[in-house]
Amino acid sequence: MQQILLVDDEPYVVDDLSISIPWSDLQFEQVHLAYSGMEALEILQQHPIDIVITDINMPEMSGLQLIETIRRRWKHVKIVLLTGYAEFEYAKLAIEQQASAYLLKPISNTQLVEVIEQLQLEINREWENWSSYHRTLQTFREHLPLLRDRLLNDLLQGRRISPSQLAEQMDKFSLPFTLEAPGAILVARLEDFFQQHDLNSMMLFEYAIVNIANELFQEQFSIWSCKDVHDYLVFILQPKVPLSAGESHDVHKQLVQTAYQLQKNVGTIIGGGISVVTTGWGIFPDSVHGLYQSAVSMIRQHIGNETGLFLDGSESTVFPEIQTLQSLYEPPTLFHLFDTNHWKGIEEKILTIITELKKRNEHSPEHIQEAKHYLESAFYYFAHKNNKLLGDIIGNPLLEGKLLHTPDMLQEWALEVLHRLEEHFDTERKDIRSVLIRNIHDYIDRNLNYVSLQAIADHVMLHPVYLSKIYKLETGKRISDHISGVKMEKASYLLMHTPLKIYEISSALGYSNAQYFIKLFKEYSHMTPQEFRDRSN
């Protein structure tokens, strides 16, 4: 969002420009008004102005003097100069002093908007050239550990990522891992010593353990780590030299020995114990989720409350016969999709869950009930978050505890509930917006003598930019166009049915300059106000 400053010693010029141009539609956050060069400099000192539109002929400080000062102190600001024909040579001198453009008075709104839009493009290009690369690179470097952590967590949780997308992300994150190559997983659980410390201390301990692991493994293995949902430290390891059939046993033996050394070094250097589990080999990335689930199961089943244990699961890595519904819990969750009102995404998520259920050789009744309870929780969450009772929206029969024996029955039930929710809230949203539009129109009708986007926004308690977007979405036109249309309709009525003079009508409609009103009315009706009055009588 940008800010613009309008400068002219004739107040009506500045005031009319401020209300006749759809500034919010042009993505201006704020429009500042100055009635002298000195006042303009004060505003420039206080606000981040991007564009200045100024008259050239002003007392005390001329437009040229203002430009010179702006160029000296705010080099990035774009300047549009307003000038009359008599000052044309003067304007060319201003261009030489780095004014961005000049316009000859009188100017049309269309002409001014075109110039402003061109300057906005220049500002955007300059900003991108100046800051985008370096700032983005710096931010990217600062967040690189977090980005790597999230990507690995996605793989651990079984999130589906296409090979091309994964390869692109690994390259971007400088992760030297090879697709369709062997990999193994190491999981470290921090024990009681670490749990007694605060969060900041825990982060330092985890950082230290990851560094120790990198030092130990980096010679033979590519290593990638993250902290998982159980607060375990998880490492995925891939041999730097491709494995042959005869070498796999020796390489795994080296991995286990190094993992055991990691456990010893953490105890010696930091003074706290960790339990460690290693897995057998799988193909990266397809086997990552299964290997990880196996390691977590080993911690749960074979370590439990014991501390400081070491397990090599290479010989006993068995994927559980009863697995969780992966698609049910992988991101984005239904709760997140409901938070963003992403109805299409919610339906796709439900169909993905049903598809996973159908792919199983046997449809476990517990898995179907698990999915139903999860879906119900999401539906209740969304209704209650919007201050509604789910039963009032979809009807109690759909909430009765009827058993759903097949994935098809679950799908039919879930989509019926979803579509009723969508229909209800879509209708409610349209009703709310209809009331909003009526409120806007009523306010405009009551305040035609002085109405602005900011005043309307304050009245309906919305941000001006958001208000403009909603109005355009609902009506298909801009608020400024509606205001202008209402004013011209009112002017037509007053011209036909009252003896008011033209300057009196202009003033009653909020125009400080009658000539400007005549210009607008002629654009509206293709005749002057007097011609319109004469033809109506």
C-alpha positions as CSV (number, residue, x, y, z in Angstrom):
1,M,0.0,0.0,0.0
2,Q,1.3,3.5,-0.9
3,Q,0.7,7.0,0.2
4,I,0.1,10.1,-2.0
5,L,0.4,13.9,-1.3
6,L,-1.7,16.4,-3.2
7,V,-0.4,20.0,-3.2
8,D,-2.0,23.2,-4.5
9,D,-2.5,26.7,-3.1
10,E,-6.1,26.6,-4.4
11,P,-8.0,24.4,-1.9
12,Y,-10.8,23.4,-4.3
13,V,-8.3,21.7,-6.6
14,V,-6.9,19.6,-3.8
15,D,-10.3,18.8,-2.3
16,D,-11.9,17.9,-5.6
17,L,-9.0,15.6,-6.5
18,S,-9.2,13.9,-3.1
19,I,-12.8,12.9,-3.6
20,S,-13.1,12.4,-7.4
21,I,-10.3,9.9,-7.8
22,P,-10.8,6.3,-6.5
23,W,-7.6,6.3,-4.5
24,S,-8.4,3.1,-2.6
25,D,-8.9,1.2,-5.8
26,L,-5.5,2.4,-6.9
27,Q,-4.1,0.8,-3.7
28,F,-3.3,4.0,-1.8
29,E,-3.4,3.6,1.9
30,Q,-3.7,7.3,2.6
31,V,-4.2,10.5,0.7
32,H,-2.6,13.6,2.2
33,L,-3.6,17.2,1.4
34,A,-1.4,20.3,1.5
35,Y,-2.3,23.8,0.6
36,S,1.3,25.2,0.3
37,G,4.8,24.0,-0.3
38,M,5.8,24.4,3.3
39,E,2.8,22.4,4.5
40,A,3.8,19.7,2.0
41,L,7.3,19.5,3.5
42,E,5.9,19.0,7.0
43,I,3.7,16.1,5.7
44,L,6.7,14.6,4.0
45,Q,8.7,14.6,7.2
46,Q,5.9,12.8,9.1
47,H,4.6,10.2,6.6
48,P,6.2,7.8,4.1
49,I,5.0,9.5,0.9
50,D,5.5,7.7,-2.4
51,I,4.0,10.2,-4.9
52,V,3.6,14.0,-4.8
53,I,1.2,15.8,-7.2
54,T,1.9,19.5,-7.0
55,D,1.0,22.8,-8.8
56,I,4.0,24.7,-10.2
57,N,2.9,28.2,-9.4
58,M,2.4,28.7,-5.7
59,P,3.3,31.6,-3.3
60,E,6.1,31.4,-0.7
61,M,7.5,28.1,-2.1
62,S,7.0,27.3,-5.8
63,G,6.6,23.9,-7.3
64,L,10.2,24.0,-8.5
65,Q,11.5,24.8,-5.1
66,L,9.4,22.0,-3.6
67,I,10.8,19.6,-6.2
68,E,14.4,20.6,-5.5
69,T,13.9,20.0,-1.7
70,I,12.2,16.6,-2.3
71,R,15.0,15.5,-4.6
72,R,17.6,16.4,-2.0
73,R,15.9,14.7,1.0
74,W,13.5,12.1,-0.4
75,K,15.1,10.8,-3.7
76,H,12.6,7.9,-4.0
77,V,9.5,10.1,-4.2
78,K,7.8,10.4,-7.6
79,I,6.6,13.9,-8.5
80,V,3.8,14.9,-10.9
81,L,3.7,18.6,-11.8
82,L,0.5,20.4,-12.7
83,T,1.0,23.3,-15.0
84,G,-0.9,25.7,-17.3
85,Y,0.0,26.2,-21.0
86,A,1.6,29.6,-20.2
87,E,4.1,27.8,-17.9
88,F,5.1,25.1,-20.4
89,E,8.7,26.1,-20.7
90,Y,8.8,26.4,-16.9
91,A,7.5,22.8,-16.7
92,K,10.2,21.5,-19.0
93,L,12.8,23.0,-16.6
94,A,11.1,21.1,-13.8
95,I,11.4,17.9,-15.8
96,E,15.1,18.5,-16.1
97,Q,15.2,18.8,-12.3
98,Q,13.8,15.2,-12.1
99,A,10.0,15.7,-11.9
100,S,8.6,12.4,-13.0
101,A,5.8,13.8,-15.2
102,Y,3.9,16.9,-15.9
103,L,0.2,17.4,-16.8
104,L,-1.3,20.4,-18.4
105,K,-4.4,22.0,-16.7
106,P,-7.2,21.3,-16.9
107,I,-6.7,17.6,-16.4
108,S,-9.1,14.7,-16.7
109,N,-9.4,12.1,-14.1
110,T,-8.6,9.4,-16.7
111,Q,-5.4,11.1,-17.7
112,L,-4.3,11.6,-14.1
113,V,-5.0,7.9,-13.2
114,E,-3.0,6.7,-16.1
115,V,0.0,8.7,-15.0
116,I,-0.3,7.6,-11.4
117,E,-0.6,3.9,-12.4
118,Q,2.6,4.2,-14.5
119,L,4.4,5.8,-11.6
120,Q,3.2,3.0,-9.3
121,L,4.7,0.4,-11.7
122,E,8.0,2.3,-11.6
123,I,8.0,2.4,-7.8
124,N,7.3,-1.4,-7.7
125,R,10.1,-2.2,-10.1
126,E,12.5,0.0,-8.2
127,W,11.6,-1.5,-4.9
128,E,12.0,-5.0,-6.2
129,N,15.3,-4.2,-7.8
130,W,16.6,-2.5,-4.7
131,S,15.4,-4.7,-1.9
132,S,13.7,-7.9,-3.1
133,Y,16.7,-10.1,-3.7
134,H,18.9,-9.1,-0.7
135,R,16.0,-8.9,1.8
136,T,14.5,-12.1,0.6
137,L,17.9,-13.8,0.7
138,Q,18.6,-12.6,4.2
139,T,15.1,-13.7,5.5
140,F,15.5,-17.0,3.7
141,R,18.9,-17.6,5.4
142,E,17.5,-16.7,8.8
143,H,14.5,-19.1,8.4
144,L,16.4,-21.9,6.6
145,P,16.6,-24.2,9.7
146,L,12.9,-23.8,10.3
147,L,12.1,-24.5,6.6
148,R,14.2,-27.6,6.7
149,D,12.6,-28.7,9.9
150,R,9.1,-28.3,8.5
151,L,9.8,-30.1,5.3
152,L,11.3,-33.1,7.1
153,N,8.3,-33.1,9.5
154,D,6.0,-33.2,6.4
155,L,7.8,-36.3,5.2
156,L,7.7,-38.0,8.6
157,Q,3.9,-37.4,8.8
158,G,3.5,-38.9,5.4
159,R,2.5,-35.8,3.6
160,R,2.4,-36.4,-0.2
161,I,5.0,-34.3,-2.0
162,S,5.7,-34.8,-5.7
163,P,9.2,-35.9,-6.6
164,S,9.8,-32.8,-8.7
165,Q,8.6,-30.5,-5.9
166,L,10.6,-32.3,-3.2
167,A,13.8,-32.1,-5.4
168,E,13.2,-28.4,-6.0
169,Q,12.8,-27.7,-2.2
170,M,15.8,-29.8,-1.2
171,D,17.9,-28.0,-3.8
172,K,16.6,-24.6,-2.5
173,F,17.3,-25.7,1.1
174,S,20.8,-27.0,0.3
175,L,19.9,-30.6,1.3
176,P,22.3,-33.1,-0.5
177,F,19.8,-36.0,-0.5
178,T,19.2,-38.3,-3.5
179,L,15.7,-39.4,-4.4
180,E,15.1,-43.2,-4.8
181,A,18.3,-43.9,-2.8
182,P,18.6,-45.8,0.6
183,G,18.2,-43.9,3.8
184,A,17.8,-44.7,7.5
185,I,16.3,-42.9,10.5
186,L,17.7,-42.2,14.0
187,V,15.4,-41.0,16.7
188,A,16.8,-39.5,20.0
189,R,14.5,-39.0,23.0
190,L,15.9,-36.5,25.6
191,E,15.5,-37.8,29.1
192,D,14.8,-36.4,32.6
193,F,17.9,-34.2,32.9
194,F,16.8,-32.1,29.9
195,Q,13.1,-32.0,30.9
196,Q,13.9,-30.1,34.1
197,H,15.1,-27.0,32.2
198,D,13.2,-24.2,30.7
199,L,12.3,-23.8,27.1
200,N,15.3,-21.6,26.2
201,S,17.7,-24.0,27.8
202,M,16.0,-26.9,26.0
203,M,16.5,-25.2,22.6
204,L,20.2,-24.7,23.4
205,F,20.6,-28.4,24.4
206,E,18.8,-29.5,21.2
207,Y,21.0,-27.3,19.1
208,A,24.1,-28.8,20.8
209,I,22.9,-32.4,20.2
210,V,22.3,-31.7,16.5
211,N,25.8,-30.2,16.2
212,I,27.3,-33.2,17.9
213,A,25.4,-35.5,15.5
214,N,26.5,-33.5,12.5
215,E,30.2,-33.7,13.6
216,L,29.9,-37.5,14.1
217,F,28.0,-38.4,10.9
218,Q,29.0,-35.8,8.3
219,E,32.0,-37.7,7.0
220,Q,30.1,-40.7,5.7
221,F,26.5,-39.6,5.7
222,S,24.3,-36.8,4.5
223,I,22.3,-35.8,7.6
224,W,19.0,-33.9,8.0
225,S,17.3,-33.3,11.3
226,C,14.2,-31.9,12.9
227,K,12.2,-31.9,16.1
228,D,9.0,-33.9,15.7
229,V,5.5,-33.7,17.2
230,H,6.6,-35.9,20.2
231,D,9.6,-33.5,20.9
232,Y,12.0,-36.2,19.7
233,L,15.0,-35.2,17.7
234,V,14.8,-37.1,14.4
235,F,17.7,-37.6,11.9
236,I,17.5,-39.0,8.4
237,L,20.8,-40.4,7.2
238,Q,21.9,-41.2,3.6
239,P,25.3,-42.6,2.7
240,K,27.4,-40.2,0.7
241,V,28.7,-43.0,-1.4
242,P,26.0,-45.2,-3.1
243,L,25.6,-48.6,-1.4
244,S,26.4,-51.8,-3.2
245,A,24.9,-55.1,-2.1
246,G,28.0,-56.2,-0.3
247,E,28.5,-52.9,1.5
248,S,25.1,-52.4,3.1
249,H,25.9,-54.4,6.2
250,D,29.2,-52.6,6.9
251,V,27.6,-49.2,6.3
252,H,24.8,-50.0,8.7
253,K,27.2,-51.2,11.3
254,Q,29.1,-47.9,11.0
255,L,25.8,-46.0,11.4
256,V,24.9,-47.9,14.5
257,Q,28.4,-47.4,16.0
258,T,28.2,-43.7,15.3
259,A,24.7,-43.5,16.8
260,Y,26.0,-45.2,20.0
261,Q,28.9,-42.7,20.0
262,L,26.3,-39.9,19.8
263,Q,24.6,-41.2,22.9
264,K,27.9,-41.4,24.8
265,N,29.1,-37.9,23.7
266,V,25.8,-36.3,24.7
267,G,26.1,-37.8,28.2
268,T,29.8,-36.8,28.5
269,I,29.7,-33.3,27.0
270,I,26.2,-32.1,28.1
271,G,25.7,-34.3,31.1
272,G,22.2,-35.6,30.2
273,G,21.0,-38.9,28.9
274,I,19.2,-39.7,25.7
275,S,17.6,-42.9,24.4
276,V,18.4,-43.7,20.8
277,V,16.6,-45.8,18.2
278,T,18.0,-46.6,14.7
279,T,16.0,-48.2,11.8
280,G,16.9,-50.3,8.9
281,W,17.2,-49.0,5.4
282,G,14.4,-47.8,3.1
283,I,14.1,-45.9,-0.1
284,F,14.1,-42.1,0.3
285,P,11.5,-40.5,0.5
286,D,8.9,-43.2,0.1
287,S,9.9,-45.2,3.1
288,V,10.5,-42.3,5.4
289,H,7.0,-42.3,7.0
290,G,7.0,-46.0,7.6
291,L,10.5,-46.1,9.1
292,Y,9.7,-43.2,11.3
293,Q,6.4,-44.8,12.5
294,S,8.4,-48.0,13.2
295,A,11.0,-46.1,15.3
296,V,8.3,-44.3,17.3
297,S,6.5,-47.6,17.9
298,M,9.8,-49.1,19.2
299,I,10.2,-46.3,21.7
300,R,6.6,-46.7,22.9
301,Q,6.7,-50.6,23.1
302,H,10.3,-51.4,24.1
303,I,11.7,-48.3,25.9
304,G,8.6,-46.8,27.6
305,N,9.6,-45.2,30.9
306,E,13.1,-46.6,30.8
307,T,15.9,-44.1,30.2
308,G,19.3,-44.1,28.4
309,L,18.5,-47.1,26.2
310,F,19.8,-47.9,22.7
311,L,17.9,-50.0,20.2
312,D,18.9,-51.0,16.6
313,G,15.7,-51.8,14.8
314,S,17.3,-52.9,11.5
315,E,16.4,-56.6,12.1
316,S,13.0,-56.0,13.7
317,T,11.6,-53.1,11.7
318,V,8.0,-54.2,11.2
319,F,5.4,-51.9,9.9
320,P,2.3,-52.3,12.1
321,E,-0.6,-54.3,10.7
322,I,-3.0,-51.8,12.0
323,Q,-2.0,-48.3,10.8
324,T,-3.4,-44.9,11.4
325,L,-5.5,-43.1,8.8
326,Q,-2.7,-41.0,7.4
327,S,-4.8,-38.6,5.4
328,L,-6.9,-37.8,8.4
329,Y,-4.2,-36.1,10.3
330,E,-1.7,-34.9,7.7
331,P,-1.7,-31.2,7.0
332,P,-3.6,-29.2,6.1
333,T,-6.1,-30.5,8.7
334,L,-9.8,-30.0,8.4
335,F,-9.7,-27.6,11.3
336,H,-7.2,-25.4,9.4
337,L,-9.3,-25.6,6.2
338,F,-12.4,-24.6,8.1
339,D,-10.5,-21.6,9.6
340,T,-10.0,-20.3,6.1
341,N,-13.5,-21.2,4.8
342,H,-11.8,-23.2,2.1
343,W,-14.9,-25.2,1.1
344,K,-13.4,-26.8,-2.0
345,G,-10.4,-27.8,0.0
346,I,-12.6,-29.3,2.8
347,E,-14.5,-31.5,0.3
348,E,-11.2,-32.6,-1.3
349,K,-9.9,-33.5,2.1
350,I,-13.0,-35.6,2.9
351,L,-12.7,-37.4,-0.4
352,T,-9.0,-38.1,0.2
353,I,-9.9,-39.7,3.6
354,I,-12.6,-41.8,2.0
355,T,-10.2,-42.9,-0.8
356,E,-7.7,-44.1,1.8
357,L,-10.4,-46.1,3.6
358,K,-11.4,-47.7,0.3
359,K,-7.9,-48.7,-0.5
360,R,-7.6,-50.9,2.5
361,N,-8.3,-54.6,1.9
362,E,-10.6,-54.7,4.8
363,H,-12.6,-51.7,6.1
364,S,-12.0,-51.7,9.8
365,P,-15.2,-50.5,11.6
366,E,-12.9,-48.7,14.1
367,H,-11.2,-46.7,11.3
368,I,-14.6,-45.7,9.9
369,Q,-15.8,-44.6,13.3
370,E,-12.5,-42.8,13.9
371,A,-12.9,-40.9,10.7
372,K,-16.6,-40.1,11.6
373,H,-15.7,-38.8,15.0
374,Y,-12.9,-36.6,13.6
375,L,-15.2,-35.2,10.9
376,E,-17.9,-34.5,13.5
377,S,-15.4,-32.7,15.7
378,A,-14.4,-30.5,12.8
379,F,-18.1,-29.7,12.0
380,Y,-18.9,-28.9,15.6
381,Y,-15.8,-26.7,15.8
382,F,-16.8,-24.7,12.8
383,A,-20.4,-24.2,13.9
384,H,-19.5,-23.2,17.4
385,K,-16.7,-20.9,16.2
386,N,-19.4,-19.0,14.3
387,N,-21.7,-18.8,17.3
388,K,-24.1,-21.4,15.9
389,L,-25.4,-24.8,17.0
390,L,-24.6,-27.5,14.5
391,G,-28.0,-29.1,15.0
392,D,-29.8,-25.9,14.2
393,I,-28.0,-25.7,10.8
394,I,-28.0,-29.3,9.6
395,G,-30.9,-30.8,11.6
396,N,-30.8,-33.4,14.3
397,P,-31.3,-36.5,12.2
398,L,-27.8,-36.0,10.7
399,L,-26.4,-35.9,14.2
400,E,-28.0,-39.1,15.5
401,G,-25.7,-41.9,16.3
402,K,-26.4,-44.0,13.3
403,L,-23.6,-46.5,12.5
404,L,-21.8,-46.0,9.2
405,H,-20.6,-49.4,8.1
406,T,-18.9,-48.5,4.8
407,P,-16.7,-45.7,3.4
408,D,-19.5,-44.9,0.9
409,M,-22.0,-44.3,3.8
410,L,-19.4,-42.1,5.6
411,Q,-18.9,-40.1,2.4
412,E,-22.6,-39.6,1.8
413,W,-23.1,-38.4,5.4
414,A,-20.0,-36.1,5.5
415,L,-20.7,-34.4,2.2
416,E,-24.4,-33.8,3.1
417,V,-23.3,-32.1,6.4
418,L,-20.7,-30.1,4.6
419,H,-23.0,-28.9,1.8
420,R,-25.6,-27.8,4.4
421,L,-23.0,-25.9,6.3
422,E,-21.7,-24.2,3.2
423,E,-25.2,-23.3,2.0
424,H,-26.1,-21.8,5.4
425,F,-23.1,-19.7,5.9
426,D,-23.0,-18.6,2.2
427,T,-26.6,-17.4,2.6
428,E,-25.8,-15.7,5.9
429,R,-22.7,-13.9,4.3
430,K,-24.8,-12.6,1.4
431,D,-27.5,-11.3,3.8
432,I,-24.8,-9.5,5.9
433,R,-23.3,-8.0,2.8
434,S,-26.7,-6.9,1.5
435,V,-27.4,-5.1,4.7
436,L,-23.9,-3.5,4.5
437,I,-24.6,-2.2,0.9
438,R,-27.9,-0.7,2.0
439,N,-26.2,1.0,4.9
440,I,-23.6,2.5,2.6
441,H,-26.2,3.8,0.2
442,D,-28.3,5.2,3.0
443,Y,-25.3,7.1,4.4
444,I,-24.3,8.4,1.0
445,D,-27.9,9.6,0.4
446,R,-27.9,11.5,3.7
447,N,-24.5,13.1,3.3
448,L,-24.2,14.0,-0.3
449,N,-22.9,17.5,0.6
450,Y,-19.8,15.9,2.1
451,V,-19.1,12.3,1.6
452,S,-15.8,10.4,1.3
453,L,-14.6,6.8,1.4
454,Q,-13.0,7.3,4.8
455,A,-16.2,8.8,6.2
456,I,-18.2,5.8,4.9
457,A,-15.6,3.4,6.2
458,D,-15.8,5.0,9.6
459,H,-19.6,4.8,9.6
460,V,-19.7,1.1,8.8
461,M,-16.5,0.4,10.9
462,L,-14.5,-1.2,8.1
463,H,-11.0,-0.5,6.6
464,P,-11.4,1.7,3.5
465,V,-9.5,-0.8,1.3
466,Y,-11.5,-3.7,2.5
467,L,-14.7,-1.7,2.1
468,S,-13.9,-0.9,-1.5
469,K,-13.2,-4.5,-2.4
470,I,-16.4,-5.7,-0.8
471,Y,-18.5,-3.0,-2.5
472,K,-16.9,-3.8,-5.9
473,L,-17.5,-7.5,-5.4
474,E,-21.1,-7.1,-4.4
475,T,-22.2,-4.3,-6.8
476,G,-19.7,-4.6,-9.7
477,K,-18.8,-0.9,-9.5
478,R,-16.6,1.4,-7.4
479,I,-18.0,3.4,-4.5
480,S,-16.7,6.6,-6.1
481,D,-18.7,5.8,-9.2
482,H,-21.9,5.3,-7.2
483,I,-21.3,8.6,-5.3
484,S,-20.8,10.5,-8.5
485,G,-23.9,8.9,-10.1
486,V,-26.1,9.7,-7.1
487,K,-24.8,13.3,-7.1
488,M,-25.6,13.7,-10.8
489,E,-29.0,12.2,-10.4
490,K,-29.7,14.6,-7.5
491,A,-28.3,17.5,-9.6
492,S,-30.7,16.5,-12.5
493,Y,-33.6,16.5,-10.1
494,L,-32.7,19.9,-8.7
495,L,-32.2,21.4,-12.1
496,M,-35.7,20.2,-13.2
497,H,-37.7,20.9,-10.1
498,T,-36.1,23.8,-8.2
499,P,-35.1,27.4,-9.1
500,L,-31.7,27.0,-7.4
501,K,-28.8,28.5,-9.3
502,I,-26.2,26.2,-10.7
503,Y,-23.5,27.4,-8.2
504,E,-26.1,26.7,-5.4
505,I,-26.7,23.2,-6.6
506,S,-22.9,22.7,-6.9
507,S,-22.4,23.8,-3.3
508,A,-25.3,21.6,-2.1
509,L,-23.7,18.6,-3.6
510,G,-20.3,19.2,-2.0
511,Y,-18.5,20.7,-4.9
512,S,-16.4,23.7,-3.9
513,N,-16.0,24.9,-7.5
514,A,-19.0,25.3,-9.8
515,Q,-16.8,25.0,-13.0
516,Y,-15.7,21.6,-11.8
517,F,-19.3,20.6,-11.2
518,I,-20.3,21.8,-14.7
519,K,-17.4,19.7,-16.1
520,L,-18.6,16.5,-14.3
521,F,-22.3,17.1,-15.2
522,K,-21.4,17.5,-18.8
523,E,-19.5,14.2,-18.7
524,Y,-22.6,12.6,-17.1
525,S,-25.3,14.0,-19.4
526,H,-23.4,15.2,-22.4
527,M,-24.8,18.7,-21.9
528,T,-24.2,21.6,-19.5
529,P,-26.5,22.0,-16.4
530,Q,-28.0,25.1,-18.1
531,E,-28.7,23.2,-21.3
532,F,-30.2,20.3,-19.3
533,R,-32.5,22.8,-17.5
534,D,-33.5,24.5,-20.6
535,R,-34.3,21.2,-22.4
536,S,-36.3,20.0,-19.4
537,N,-38.6,23.1,-19.3
